[in-house]
Amino acid sequence: MPDAASEDAVLLRGIWKRFPGVVANAGANLRVRRGTIHAVLGENGAGKSTLMNVLSGVYRPDEGDLVIDGRARRFSSPADAIAAGVGMVHQEFRLVPTFTVAENVVLGASPLRIDKRDISARVDALADQYGLAADPTRPVWQLSMGERQRVEILKALWRDARVLILDEPTAVLTPAEADELGGIIRRMADEGRSVIFISHKLDEVKAFCDEATVLRGGKTVAESLDVREIEPTRMAELMVGDAGASVAERPAPHPVGKPVLELRGVNALGSRGLPALIDADLTVNEGEIVGIAGVSGNGQRELADVVAGLTPTTSGSIVLAGVDVAGRPPRVRFKAGLAYIPEDRLGVGLAPALSVVDNAILRSYRAHRRGPLLAVERCKRFCEGLVEKFGVKVGNVDDRIGSLSGGNLQRLLLGRELSGEPRLVLAAQPTRGLDVQGVRAIQQLLVDQRDADTGVLLISEDLDELLTLADRLFVMSEGRLLAEFDPTTATRAEIGAAMAGADGAMR
């Protein structure tokens, strides 16, 4: 039973969680009062997901205290967290498509033998109680994404979750469905439950939440903020932080040439079928770095994937180095001069099951053939040349790529992409997770490309990096390019306002 003397539903203090080579949480704190909706904010990699996985029993913390309803806890599994009244709705739903709504709701939380009509009636009553309209007899595969999310919430309520964690809950919802969800979680809070709301959409945080905690670099930088008193602009500033020592000095100006990338009226859908890129107009010229800023989850990934040809457009035109590539596959774009450094190094950029040398030749393997077969020694010489030129530290080029550190993975990836003398470099989060030396090395490579009259499109969540490197800077919010800034004159407050979703005049 909850401790009536404590108003805190959740109290996390000094949480540390380390993985090989990574500190995900570095003494993070979180306090959630009973009967409130509490936002947890932070950029990708800030430690939000790890902290929520600690709270929901997926991870055990290396250090720190976890208190639920006034009682100290130590969870060994998600089942322990559920038993303590903590439920989590993940971004990726965990439902059995061929089971009905009712069967999914009670799965694992009911006797082996059940009366389907009785269970359906009880699930229907629970759905009505919270306004979670869902036909308990329908199979899940027939439901929309918004309806599936309601089933996940019903699962948590069926288990009597007093603390409900919602991870990016509106990412799958239309605006009307998001507003409806806001009313549902407010009803839960009024009943005495506590809702932890993880989101990148600051307007929804302002509309739905009571308090907020901000994480950055695995640490809590602001705790229990009163959402009614703080502006979204300030929340955005807290998420991106102040100027950092890891950013190099601003490079000298460079003459700008003709357009190398032109997007006109580009629209695209995200992975869940909702608009993710809306009427995008963008030009990148030879010899300039164009930066894209914004709170993560506002269309930056989709912009990169559209330019690279990994996500199709629904309308609009894309011209790359004079070639109309809209609707064309990635190989056409690469042939036109695109170099792509994706956000996902291992998976999209590099193949973790292959060796260093195999990854090095992925883009140019046809040039290393002898007849129908690869010339092994020629491949190795090419890889060794990249390793030396770009300062990649590797023991043996035949080792698996996964043996390299993050900084060396990124150096090899850039080396491979830049070896083809590209016309446009598309770099998404190129310095994330790297140490100071690695950050500066990657930044210098991008500046060198600009100075060689290559166009660079730099998508980054590090505002200081963008303010230092970019010649022009755009801000994305909810899939739109809202404003253009001159990085040499714009203030952090102006950019923060645009990142928070305020319409900005072109500067």
N, C-alpha and C positions, 0 to 999 in steps of 0.2 A: 504493500500500500504506500501511496505517496506520503512524505513527511509533511504534515499540515503546517509545520513551523517554517518551512522553506517555500519561498515564492519562485525559486529557480527550478525549472523543469530539467535543464541541462546545465552543467558546469564542467567545462574542460579547462584544465590549468597546466601549463608547461608541457604540452604534448610534443614529443620528439618522435619522428619516424624516419628511419634511414633505410635506404636500399643501396646495393653495391654502386658506389660512385655518385650517389645522389642523396641529398638531405631534403626530403619532401616537406616535413614539418620541423621547425626549429624553435621549439618552445611556444607553440601556438596556443591561444586562449579563446574560449567562446563561452558566453553566458546567455542563455535563453530563458526568459521568464515564462511562467505558466500562463496559458491563455493569450499568447501573442503570436504574431507572424514576424519571423526574424529573418532578414536577408543576410546571406553570406556572399560577399562580393570579392572579386579578384580576377586578374587576368589568367589565361591558360598557364599552368605551371606554378600558380601561386600557392598551391597546397590545399585547395578547397576539397577536391575529391578525396585526397588522402585523409584529411581530417574527418570527413563524413564517413569514410570507410572505417575509421577508428570508432566513431560513434555508433555505427551500425554493426560492429562486430566482425567485419571482413578482415581488418588488420588489428593486431595487438600493438599498442604503442611501446616504443623502447623505453620511454620515460614519461612521467606525467600522471595526473589524476583525472579520473572520470567519475562524475557524480550525477546520478539520475534521480530526480524527485527527492533530493536530500540524502541519498544513500550512495556510498562509494561502491563502484562496480569495477569488475575486470572481466570483460567478455572474451570467451574463447572461440566463439562462432556467431554467425548471424542469428542462430536459434536462441542464444543467450540474450542477445539484444532484443529480439522479438518478445521473449518472455519478460523482459524488463519494461516493455511498452514502447520500444523504439522500432519504427518501421520506415523503410526507404523505398521510394519509387525512382528507379534508375531511368536514365535517358533511353536506354535500350530495354524495351519491355521484356518481361520474363513470363510469357504466357504460352500455353499449348494451343496452337491454332485450331486443332480439330475438336477440342473440348468446348463445351458451352461456357457462357459467362459464369453461371453458378458453379460449374465444376472447377473452373479456374480459381474462383474466389475461395472455395473451401479446400482446394487441393493442399494436402499436407497439414491441414488444421481441423480435420473431422475424422470420425471413425471410418474404418475400412469399408463398412457397409452403410450406405446412406439411402434415405428416401428422397428420390430426385424431386418429387413434387413439394415435399416439405422444405428441402433446401432451397429450391427455386423461390418459394413463397417468402422465406426468411431473407434471402438475398434481395429480393424485390422490395421488401419492407425497408431494409437498410439503405438501398439506393434512394427510395422515396424520402427517407428521413433527411438525407443530405443533398437532395436535388441532383443526384448522380444518375440521370436517366440512362438505364441500360436494361434491355430485355434479357432476363436471366436464362432464357431457353435458346438464344441464338449462339451459333458457334463463333468463336473469336475471329476466324478467318474472314467472316463477312463484315466485320466492324471497321469503321474508319479509325485513323490514328487517335483522334480525340476520344472516341468511344473506348478504345483500348486503354487509354490512360485512366479513364474512369474505373475500368475493371481493376487496374493496379491499385488505385486508391481504395476501392472497395475491399481488396485483399488485405490491405493494412488495417482498415477499420474493422473487418471481420475478426482480426486478431487483437482488437482493442488497443491499437497503437495510440498512446497518449502523446508521443512525440513523432511527428510525421515529417520526413525529409523528402523534399521534392527537388530533384536535380534537373534544372533547365526545363521546367514543366510546360512552358508555353512555346517551346521550340517546334512542337508538332501541331500547334493550334492556330486557327484563324483568329483575327482580332476579337470577333464576337465570342468565340469559345474561350479565349483568354480572359475576357471580362467576366464570363460566367464562372470560370475557375476561381477568379478573385472573390466572387460572392460565396462560393462553396467553402473556400478555406477560411473566410471570415466567419462563417457559421460555425466551423470547427473551433476556431479560436474563442468565439463567444461561449461555446460549450465547455471551455476549459482545457481543450487540447492545445498543444504548441506545434506550430508549423515552421520548419526551416526551409526557406525559399532561396534556392540557388539560381541566379539569373544574371545575364549580361545586359538585360533590358532595363535601364535605369528608370524609364518612365513607369514601367510596371512595378518596380520596387517602390517608387514613390506612391503609386496608387494603391498597392495592396498591403504594404508592410508597415509595422510599427517601429522596429529597430533594425539596425544593420551592423554587421562586423565586416571589416575589410582585411583581407590577407594579401601579403606581397612577399615573395621570396620565402615562403614557408612560415612567415611570422605574422602575428596580428599587429597591424599598424593603426587600427582604430576599432574600438570596441563599444558595443551597445549604443551606437549613435541614434538619436531621435530622428527618425525619417521625416517627421513633420517639420523639423527645424533646419534640416540640412538640404541644400540644393543639389540636384543631380550633377551640376558642374563640379562641386566640391567632392562628391563621391568619385567622379571620374579622375580627378586630380589625385586622390588618395590611392586609387588603383594603379595608376601609372607611375607615381612617385616623383621625386625631385631629381634634379640633375645628378648624374652619376659620374664617378671618376673613370669608368671603363670606356667612355666615349672619347674618340680621338678628336683632335682639333679640326675645325671646319676647313675643308679643302679650298684652295684658291678657285675663283670663278673660271669657267671654261666656256668657249664659244659653242653655241647651240646650232645644230644643223637641221636638216629636213625631218619631217615626221617619220618614225620607224614603226609606231603602233598607233592605230586610230580605232577607237570604239565609238559607235554612234547608235544611241537608242537601244542598247543591249539589255535584254531581259533574260532571266534564267530561273529555273526552279531548283530548290535544294533537294537533298536526298530524300526528304519526306514529302515531296510534291508541292511544297508551298513556295511562294515567290521569295527568292533569296537575293536576286540582283535586279534592280528596277531602273529602267531608262538610263543606263550608264553611258555617259559621254566622257571620253578620256583620250588625251593625246600625249605620247611620249616621243620626244625628239632625240636625234642623235646627239651624243655628248652631254646628256643631262640625266640626273637622278630624280625621278618623280616618286615621292613618298606617299604611302597610304596609311593613315592613322585611324584609330577607332577602337572602341571597346570590343574585345574579341567576340565573335559570334554575330557580327553585324554585316556579313556578306563578304568579308575579306577572303576567306577560303574559296568561296564560289567565284569571286573575281579571278583569282589565280587559276582555278581549274578551267574557267571559261577561256581565258587567254591561252592556256596550255592545250585545250581541246579535250580535257577529261570530263567536262560537263557541257552538254549541248545547250545552245541558246534557243529561246522560244521566238525571239525576234531581234532585229538589229543587225549591224554589220561590223565585221572585224577585219581590218587591213593590216597586215604585218609585212613590213619591208616591201610595200607595193603589191603584195599578193592578198587577194580576198580569201581568207581562210575560214569564214563562217561556215559551219557545217562540215568542215574538213577534218580528217583525223590528225592526231598529234604528229605523225611522221611528216605531214605536209608542212606543219609549222616549224618543226626542227629543220627541215630542208630550207625553209625560208630564212632561217637564221636565229631561231629561238633557242636560248639556253635556259633551262628551268631548274631552279633550286627549290624543291617543294618543302612545305612545312614538316612533312613526315619523312625524315631522312631514311629510316629503315622501313621499307614497305613500298613507298612510292618512289623515293629517290634511289635507294640501294636495295639489293636483294640479300637479305640476311643469310640465306642458305648457301650463297655463293662465296667464292674466294675474293680476295682483294683484287687480283688480276682480272678475274671474270667481271667484276663490277666496273673496273676501269675501262674495259673495252665494250661495254654494253651499247654505247652509242656509235661506236666506230668499228664493230667487229668485222664488217665486210672488207675493211681495208687491211685486215690482218689475216686474210685467208691465203692458203696455198691450194689452189683448186677448190674442191668442195669442203676442205677441212681447214680448221684454224692452224696457223703457224705458231706453235707454242712459244718458241723462243722470241719471235717477233712481238707477240702479245706481252711477254714478260718485259722486253726492252721498253715497249711503250709505257707500261705501268710503272716501271722503275724511273722513267723520265718524268712522269707526273709526280711521283713520290718525291723526287729530288727537287723539282721546280717549285712545288707548292708546300714543301716542308712537312710532308706527311710522315709521322713516326710510326713505322711498322717493322715488325720483326722479320717476317717472311711474306712475300706477296702471294704465296699459296695458302696462307692462313685464311680462315673465314673472316669475312668483313666485320662480324660481330665482336671480334677480339679487339677492335680499335676503340679508342676513347671517342667521346662526342666531338671534340674539337678536330681530331684526325679524320673522323667520318666526314665532317663538313668540308675539310680541306680537300679530301679526295673527291667528294661530290662536285665541288666548285672546279677543281682541276679538270675533271672529266668534261664538265659542261663548257668550260671556257676554252678548252683546247681546240674547238672547232671554229674559232674566230667569229663569235656570234654577232648579230645585228642588234638583238634585244636580250638583255638578261632579266629574267623574272625571278626575283628572290623573295621567298616568303619566310619570315621569321628566321633569317639566316644565322643570327648570333645567339638564338635562345639556348640557354643552358651552358654556354661556354664560359671559360675563365677569361680574365682581363686580356691575357696575351692572345687567346684565340679570337676574342671579339675584335681586337684591333687588327689582327691579321686578315680576317674576313672583310672587315670594313675597308681596309686598304685595297684589297683585291677588287672590290666594287668601284672604288674611286679610280683605280687604274683602268678599269673598263670604260668608265665615263670619259677619262682623259684620252682614251684611244678611239673616241667618237662612237662608242656603243651607247645605245639607250638602256637605261636601267629603271625597272619598275620595282621599287622596294616596299614590300608590305611588312610592317613591323608593329609589335605592341609596345616597343620601347620608344616612347616619345622623344627622349633625349637623343637617341640614335637618329631619328628622323630629322629633328631640328638641326643636328650637326651635319648630316650627309646630304639631305635633300636640297635640290635647287627649287623645286616646287612641291607643295604639300597639299594633299586632299584629305578630307575627313569623311569616313563612311559611317552611316547610322541607319540601321534597319534596311540594309540593302541599297541605300542611295548614297551617291556622292554629293554631300550637302554643301560643301564649301571648299574653296581653294585659298591657300595662304602662302605668303612669302615667308619662308622660315627665318629669314634674317630680321624681319620686323614684327612678326606675329608674337603675341604674348601667350603664355601657357593658359591664362584664363580664357582667352578667345578660343583657343583650340579645345580646351576642356568643355566650353559651352557647346561647341559643335559636336563633340564626342558624346555629350549627354543628350543630343537629339534636337538642340535648338537650331532652327533654320538660320543659316548664315549667308550674308551677302558675299558675293565673289570679291576677293581682295586682290 
